[in-house]
Amino acid sequence: MLTTPRLVAIALCAALNFAIGNIVYLIKLPIYLDSIGTILCALLIFPNRLAAIACAFIAGSSRRSSPA
């Protein structure tokens, strides 16, 4: 459920994405850091779901990378 604090967090993380994206563009860094706000927002708003997804991804990637 999206409450007022969650909506504020989403807006702040979007502003963070925009600001960091502009800084990276101005400095001409060869990496993309503008998704930091998205990751932060996911951690703040849906920590349990994100942890479950991360564990599933790590388990899946370790199965694919292990030699058979």
Stockholm file with secondary structure:
# STOCKHOLM 1.0

chainA/1-68         MLTTPRLVAIALCAALNFAIGNIVYLIKLPIYLDSIGTILCALLIFPNRLAAIACAFIAGSSRRSSPA
#=GR chainA/1-68 SS CCCHHHHHHHHHHHHHHHHHHHHHHHHTCSSCCTTHHHHHHHHHHCHHHHHHHHHHHHHHHHHHHSCC
#=GC SS_cons        CCCHHHHHHHHHHHHHHHHHHHHHHHHTCSSCCTTHHHHHHHHHHCHHHHHHHHHHHHHHHHHHHSCC
//
